[in-house]
Amino acid sequence: MHIGIDVGGTNTDAVLMSGSQVLAAVKTSTTDDITSGIVSALEELQRKRGFEPADVRAVMIGTTHFINALVEARRLAPTAALRLGLPATTSLPPMTDWPDRLVQAIRGRHYLCHGGHEFDGRHIAELDEHEVRRAAADMAEHGVRSVAISSVFSPVNAEFEERAAELLQAELPGIAVSLSHEIGRIGLLERENATIINASLRELATHIVDGLARSVAKAGIQAPLYLSQNDGTLMDVDFARRYPVATFASGPTNSMRGAALLSGLETCAVVDIGGTTSDIGILQRGFPREATTEVSVADIRTNFRMPDVLSIGIGGGSKVRREPQEVTIGPDSVGSALTQRALVFGGDTLTATDIAVAAGRANVGDASLVAHLDKELIHAALTRIAADVADLVERMHTTAAPLPLVAVGGGSILLPEQIAGCDGVHRPDHYAVANAVGAAIAQVGGEVDRVFPTPPGQRESVLDAAKQEAVERAVAAGATPGSVSVVECEEVPLPYLPGNAARIRVRAVGDLSLED
């Protein structure tokens, strides 16, 4: 058996599974400290379907801790950015495009030093170790506790980033170091931004991961703990301490993966309606379609792995208002206070959940408390929700043929059986906890994304080498060797570069190895 948990802004969901079968599922309110909400969810799961903690082989958690900390600009470590690229890259120093409040929140400092590579691995300039040591001295003087190192074209050759890390750790024992070639893709500024974000979260990551581990241990479970990543795969706790940025989109990703299993559809649109927001994405071969362009996180441009997801402020806790010309839904929400503030629970706020109960689509709370709502208001609110969701699905769709739409999340009761432009609306069993199901079934992945020279007649061998490297990375991350397969291979020729260069991106995934 294994347990999947997903911590959302409103609810914490948990499922007990055996293989792909859901044995029990619970939904509890997310608490302010989040970890106590996980303890409550595990206790409720035990009450619903008694199990021996020793029989649990793994616990998988999707969490919003880190993205929330960045958005709210709190609990971030004093961070410095060290870029290796002089004499180039001086026109746009690190954090140029960052919001001032976030630069201040991390007490951001930056340093430019000589180094960097061309696309084919040639040096722009030799690494100046004295410059790095001077930067380290200044970091110590200003209380920097975490540093992000980026070097031009480091995904091609990481030698300067790795050497700079050695120098900094020798000068500043105990400092947390994040290397850009391990986090982002080709594209210096976006990769550097992702690395700075990661560095600012390193201290929080240690605190949070240790807290999650204590929550699981409190339930008597001694099984390994894993966290969900943005691409639908897993990372162990040591990896999570080093790369907290990899969890940012785990919520919507888990929901889409869970929707694929529960519905049996591997290619479809998925809408996950929670208590606060609705997330819409496209599944391809059972995995979320990845964003192919830069992704903005808290108004910062990045280029690490993220699913292609659009969000809208419509959820079960969204406030409903009757304006002079129309009925509006959200974007503000009562969030985790739904059971105190919604009308059906004796509160004083009209929410989307009240509309669903009044329409007969949900049976929660006391329906008599919304019996006074007029039918025109109910119809207008439900029509508005369906129209807004249909608009997002249309924006995500890339072909003329309609896709089936799988509706998951507790708030999916707000949707009708048909949505314009969709080939039916599917609401599978356990739809309300699809996010926890997605966490529980997550696999282990490995990825390669860099520029390769492809000499004439050697294209296939270069592709094979990239695929093998991706498979090896998946196995190293904990996948069972015989289960790993390549799920994505993308080759983009770069004719403006010499040497028949091509950017090759390969992703491989496999089942988590749970050997005793």
C-alpha positions in Angstrom: 0.0 0.0 0.0 1.0 3.6 -0.5 -0.5 7.0 0.5 -0.9 10.1 -1.6 -1.5 13.5 0.0 -2.1 16.9 -1.7 -2.0 20.1 0.3 -4.2 22.8 -1.3 -5.1 26.3 -0.3 -8.4 25.1 1.0 -8.3 21.4 1.5 -5.8 18.7 2.3 -6.7 15.4 0.5 -5.3 12.0 1.2 -5.8 8.6 -0.4 -4.8 5.0 0.6 -4.0 3.0 -2.5 -3.0 -0.5 -3.5 -1.5 -0.4 -6.9 -3.9 1.7 -8.9 -6.9 0.9 -6.7 -8.2 3.5 -4.3 -8.9 1.9 -0.9 -9.9 5.0 1.0 -10.1 8.7 0.5 -10.5 11.7 2.8 -10.7 15.5 2.5 -9.9 17.7 5.4 -9.3 21.5 5.9 -5.8 22.8 5.3 -4.5 24.3 8.5 -2.3 27.4 8.9 0.8 25.4 9.7 -0.2 22.8 7.0 1.7 19.9 8.7 -1.0 19.5 11.4 -3.5 19.3 8.6 -1.5 16.3 7.2 -1.6 14.7 10.6 -5.4 15.1 10.7 -5.8 13.7 7.2 -3.7 10.6 8.1 -5.8 10.1 11.2 -9.0 10.4 9.3 -7.7 7.9 6.7 -6.9 5.4 9.4 -10.4 5.8 10.8 -12.0 5.3 7.4 -10.0 2.3 6.4 -7.9 0.7 9.1 -4.4 -0.2 8.0 -1.1 -1.2 9.6 1.4 1.6 9.3 4.1 -1.0 8.6 2.2 -2.1 5.5 2.6 1.4 3.9 5.5 1.2 1.4 5.7 5.0 0.5 4.1 8.3 1.2 3.9 10.9 -1.6 3.0 14.5 -0.9 2.2 17.5 -3.1 2.6 20.8 -1.3 2.0 24.5 -1.9 4.5 25.6 0.9 7.2 26.9 -1.4 5.2 28.7 -4.1 3.1 30.4 -1.3 6.3 31.5 0.4 7.6 33.1 -2.8 4.3 34.8 -3.7 3.9 36.1 -0.2 7.6 37.1 0.0 8.0 35.6 3.4 10.5 33.2 5.1 13.1 33.7 2.3 16.8 33.5 2.9 19.3 36.3 2.3 20.5 35.4 -1.2 23.2 36.4 -3.6 23.5 35.7 -7.3 27.0 35.0 -8.7 27.1 35.1 -12.5 30.1 33.8 -14.5 30.2 35.5 -17.9 32.5 38.6 -18.0 33.4 40.3 -20.2 29.9 39.5 -21.7 26.4 39.8 -20.0 27.1 43.1 -18.3 24.1 45.0 -19.8 21.5 43.0 -17.8 22.8 42.1 -14.3 21.0 39.5 -12.2 17.5 40.3 -10.8 17.1 43.2 -13.3 13.5 42.2 -14.0 12.5 41.2 -10.4 9.8 43.0 -8.4 11.4 45.3 -5.9 9.5 43.7 -3.0 11.1 40.3 -3.8 14.6 41.7 -4.1 14.1 43.3 -0.7 12.6 40.1 0.7 15.8 38.1 -0.1 18.1 41.1 0.5 19.3 40.3 -2.9 22.9 41.0 -3.9 24.7 40.1 -7.2 28.2 39.7 -8.5 29.6 39.4 -12.0 32.8 37.4 -12.5 34.8 36.2 -15.5 33.9 32.8 -17.0 31.2 31.2 -19.1 31.1 29.1 -22.2 30.1 29.3 -25.8 27.3 26.9 -27.0 29.9 24.4 -28.1 31.8 24.4 -24.8 34.6 26.9 -25.7 35.5 29.4 -22.9 34.3 32.9 -23.1 36.9 33.7 -20.5 38.8 31.7 -17.9 37.3 31.6 -14.4 39.0 34.1 -12.2 39.1 32.5 -8.8 40.3 35.7 -7.0 37.1 37.4 -8.2 35.0 34.6 -6.7 36.8 34.8 -3.4 36.3 38.6 -3.2 32.6 38.0 -3.9 32.6 35.5 -1.0 34.1 38.0 1.3 31.4 40.5 0.5 28.7 37.9 0.9 30.0 37.1 4.4 30.1 40.8 5.3 26.4 41.2 4.3 25.0 38.1 5.9 24.3 36.1 2.7 23.2 32.5 3.6 22.4 31.1 0.2 23.9 31.7 -3.2 22.8 31.0 -6.8 25.6 30.4 -9.3 24.9 30.8 -13.0 27.3 30.6 -15.9 26.7 31.2 -19.6 25.8 28.0 -21.4 26.4 25.9 -18.2 23.9 23.2 -19.4 26.5 22.6 -22.1 29.5 22.7 -19.8 29.1 23.1 -16.0 32.8 23.1 -15.0 32.9 26.8 -14.0 29.7 26.6 -11.9 31.0 23.5 -10.1 34.4 25.1 -9.4 32.9 28.3 -8.2 30.7 26.3 -5.8 33.8 24.6 -4.4 35.5 28.0 -3.8 32.4 29.5 -2.1 31.9 26.5 0.2 35.6 26.6 1.2 35.3 30.4 1.9 31.8 30.2 3.5 31.4 26.9 5.3 27.7 25.9 5.6 26.4 28.2 2.8 23.7 26.7 0.6 24.6 26.7 -3.1 22.3 26.3 -6.1 23.7 25.7 -9.5 21.8 26.8 -12.6 22.6 23.9 -14.8 20.8 21.6 -12.4 17.7 23.7 -12.4 16.9 25.6 -15.6 17.3 25.2 -19.3 19.1 27.0 -22.1 18.4 30.8 -21.6 20.6 32.6 -19.2 18.3 35.1 -17.5 15.4 32.8 -17.0 17.6 30.0 -15.8 19.4 32.3 -13.5 16.1 33.6 -12.1 14.9 30.0 -11.4 18.2 29.4 -9.6 17.9 32.5 -7.4 14.3 31.5 -6.5 15.6 28.1 -5.5 18.4 29.5 -3.5 16.1 31.8 -1.5 13.9 28.8 -0.5 16.7 26.4 0.6 16.5 27.2 4.3 12.7 26.9 4.2 12.9 23.7 2.3 14.9 22.0 5.1 12.4 23.2 7.7 9.4 22.1 5.7 10.7 18.8 4.6 11.7 17.9 8.2 8.2 19.0 9.3 6.5 16.8 6.7 8.7 13.8 7.8 7.7 14.4 11.4 4.0 14.5 10.4 4.3 11.1 8.7 6.3 9.6 11.6 3.7 10.8 14.1 1.2 8.5 12.3 3.5 5.6 13.0 4.5 5.3 9.3 8.2 4.6 8.7 8.0 4.4 4.9 10.1 6.6 2.6 8.7 10.1 2.0 8.6 11.6 -1.5 7.5 15.0 -2.8 5.7 15.6 -6.1 7.5 17.6 -8.9 6.1 19.9 -11.5 6.3 17.3 -14.3 4.3 14.6 -12.5 7.3 12.7 -11.1 8.7 12.3 -7.6 11.8 13.4 -5.7 13.0 12.1 -2.4 13.4 14.4 0.7 17.1 15.0 0.1 16.4 16.2 -3.4 13.5 18.3 -2.2 15.8 20.1 0.3 18.1 21.0 -2.6 15.5 21.8 -5.2 12.3 23.2 -3.6 11.5 25.1 -6.8 10.7 21.8 -8.5 7.5 21.6 -6.4 5.8 24.8 -7.6 3.2 23.3 -9.9 2.8 19.9 -8.3 -0.8 20.6 -7.3 -2.3 21.0 -10.9 0.1 18.3 -12.1 -1.1 15.8 -9.5 -4.7 16.6 -10.4 -4.1 15.9 -14.1 -2.2 12.7 -13.5 -5.0 11.5 -11.1 -7.6 12.4 -13.7 -5.8 10.2 -16.3 -5.9 7.2 -14.0 -9.4 7.7 -12.7 -11.0 8.4 -16.1 -8.9 6.0 -18.2 -8.2 8.8 -20.7 -4.6 9.6 -21.6 -5.3 12.5 -24.0 -7.9 15.0 -22.8 -8.5 18.4 -21.2 -8.6 18.4 -17.4 -10.2 21.1 -15.2 -9.5 20.9 -11.5 -11.9 23.1 -9.5 -10.8 23.4 -5.9 -11.9 25.8 -3.2 -10.2 28.9 -4.5 -9.1 28.4 -8.2 -9.7 26.3 -11.3 -6.7 25.0 -13.1 -7.0 23.8 -16.7 -4.4 21.8 -18.6 -4.0 19.2 -21.4 -3.0 15.6 -20.9 -0.8 14.0 -23.6 0.0 10.3 -23.2 -1.1 10.5 -19.6 1.3 13.4 -18.7 0.6 17.1 -18.5 1.7 19.1 -21.6 4.7 21.1 -20.6 5.0 24.9 -21.2 7.3 25.5 -24.1 7.9 29.1 -23.4 9.1 31.0 -20.3 6.9 30.7 -17.3 6.2 33.6 -15.0 6.3 32.8 -11.3 5.4 35.6 -8.9 6.1 38.0 -11.8 9.6 36.5 -12.4 10.5 34.9 -15.7 11.8 31.4 -15.4 12.4 28.4 -17.7 12.4 25.3 -15.5 10.0 22.4 -16.0 6.4 23.6 -15.6 3.1 22.2 -16.9 1.1 24.3 -19.4 -1.7 25.4 -17.1 -4.2 28.3 -17.1 -5.8 29.3 -13.8 -8.9 31.3 -13.0 -10.3 32.5 -9.7 -13.3 30.2 -9.6 -13.7 27.6 -6.9 -16.2 26.1 -4.4 -15.4 29.0 -2.0 -15.6 31.8 -4.6 -17.8 34.6 -3.5 -20.9 35.2 -5.7 -22.2 38.7 -6.3 -25.2 40.0 -8.1 -24.0 43.1 -9.9 -26.4 45.6 -11.7 -25.6 44.1 -15.2 -24.4 40.5 -14.4 -23.6 37.9 -11.8 -19.8 37.6 -10.9 -18.0 34.6 -9.4 -14.8 35.3 -7.5 -11.9 35.8 -7.9 -11.9 36.3 -4.1 -12.8 33.2 -2.0 -13.6 32.3 1.6 -10.9 29.6 1.2 -10.5 27.2 4.1 -13.2 29.1 6.0 -15.9 27.7 3.7 -17.5 25.6 6.4 -17.9 28.7 8.6 -18.8 31.4 6.1 -20.9 29.7 3.3 -24.7 30.0 3.7 -25.3 26.3 3.7 -23.1 26.0 6.8 -24.9 28.9 8.6 -22.5 31.6 7.4 -23.3 35.0 5.9 -21.4 34.8 2.5 -23.0 33.6 -0.8 -20.5 31.2 -2.4 -20.3 29.0 -5.4 -21.0 26.0 -3.1 -24.3 27.6 -2.1 -25.2 27.9 -5.7 -24.4 24.2 -6.4 -26.5 23.1 -3.4 -29.4 25.3 -4.4 -29.2 23.8 -7.9 -29.3 20.3 -6.6 -25.8 19.5 -7.7 -24.3 19.0 -4.3 -25.6 17.6 -1.0 -23.6 19.4 1.7 -24.6 21.5 4.6 -28.2 22.5 5.1 -30.0 23.0 1.8 -32.9 24.8 3.5 -30.5 27.8 4.1 -30.3 28.5 0.4 -33.9 27.7 -0.5 -34.6 31.4 -0.8 -32.2 31.9 -3.7 -34.0 32.8 -6.9 -33.7 30.6 -9.9 -32.5 33.4 -12.2 -29.5 34.0 -9.9 -28.7 30.3 -9.7 -28.9 29.9 -13.5 -26.9 33.0 -14.2 -24.1 31.9 -11.8 -23.8 28.4 -13.2 -23.9 29.7 -16.8 -21.1 32.1 -16.0 -18.9 29.4 -14.5 -19.5 27.1 -17.5 -18.7 29.9 -20.0 -15.5 30.9 -18.2 -14.3 27.3 -18.1 -15.1 26.8 -21.8 -13.2 29.9 -22.7 -10.0 28.6 -20.9 -10.4 25.2 -22.5 -10.6 26.9 -25.9 -7.5 28.9 -25.2 -5.6 25.7 -24.2 -6.7 23.6 -27.2 -4.4 23.5 -30.2 -6.5 21.5 -32.7 -10.0 21.8 -34.2 -11.2 18.4 -32.9 -13.0 18.6 -29.6 -11.3 17.0 -26.6 -13.1 15.1 -23.8 -13.0 17.2 -20.6 -12.3 15.4 -17.3 -13.6 17.4 -14.3 -11.9 16.8 -10.9 -11.7 18.5 -7.6 -14.4 19.0 -5.1 -15.6 22.1 -6.9 -16.2 20.3 -10.2 -19.9 19.8 -9.1 -20.3 23.4 -10.5 -19.9 22.2 -14.1 -22.7 20.9 -16.3 -22.6 17.6 -18.2 -21.8 19.4 -21.4 -19.3 22.3 -22.0 -19.1 24.2 -25.3 -16.3 22.9 -27.5 -15.7 19.7 -25.4 -16.5 16.1 -26.2 -18.5 15.6 -23.1 -17.7 16.1 -19.4 -16.3 13.1 -17.5 -16.5 13.1 -13.7 -14.9 9.8 -12.6 -15.1 8.0 -9.3 -13.0 9.7 -6.5 -12.9 12.9 -8.7 -12.8 15.1 -5.5 -9.4 13.7 -4.5 -7.8 13.3 -7.9 -4.9 15.4 -6.8 -4.0 13.0 -4.0 -4.4 10.1 -6.4 -2.0 11.8 -8.8 0.5 12.2 -6.0 0.2 8.5 -5.0 0.8 7.2 -8.5 3.6 9.5 -9.5 6.6 8.0 -11.2 10.3 8.9 -11.2 11.8 10.8 -14.1 15.0 11.9 -15.7 15.6 14.6 -18.3 18.3 15.8 -20.7 18.0 19.3 -22.3 21.0 20.8 -23.9 22.7 21.7 -27.2 24.4 18.8 -29.0 26.7 19.0 -32.0 25.5 16.4 -34.6 28.2 15.5 -37.1 27.0 14.3 -40.5 25.8 10.8 -40.3 25.7 10.6 -36.5 22.3 12.1 -35.7 20.8 8.8 -34.6 23.7 8.0 -32.4 23.5 11.4 -30.7 19.8 10.9 -30.1 20.4 7.5 -28.7 23.0 8.8 -26.4 20.7 11.6 -25.1 17.9 9.0 -24.5 20.3 6.7 -22.6 21.4 9.6 -20.5 17.8 10.4 -19.6 17.1 6.8 -18.7 20.2 6.7 -16.5 19.1 9.8 -14.7 15.7 8.3 -14.0 17.2 5.2 -12.6 19.6 7.3 -10.5 16.6 9.2 -9.1 15.0 5.9 -7.9 13.2 4.4 -10.8 13.1 0.6 -11.3 15.5 0.0 -14.2 13.3 -2.3 -16.3 10.3 0.1 -16.1 11.9 3.2 -17.5 10.8 4.4 -21.0 11.3 7.5 -23.0 8.0 9.5 -23.1 9.2 12.6 -24.9 12.0 13.4 -27.4 12.3 16.8 -29.0 14.9 17.9 -31.5 15.3 21.5 -32.6 18.0 22.2 -35.2 19.9 25.4 -34.7 21.0 26.3 -38.2 22.5 29.6 -37.1 25.2 27.8 -35.1 28.1 25.9 -36.6 28.6 22.2 -36.4 25.1 21.0 -37.2 24.0 21.9 -33.6 20.6 20.9 -32.3 18.9 21.4 -29.0 17.7 18.0 -27.8 15.3 17.4 -25.0 14.5 13.9 -23.8 12.4 12.9 -20.8 12.2 9.3 -19.4 10.0 8.0 -16.6 9.7 4.8 -14.7 8.0 3.2 -11.7 9.3 4.0 -8.2 11.5 1.3 -6.8 10.2 0.3 -3.4 12.5 -2.6 -2.6 13.0 -3.2 1.1 
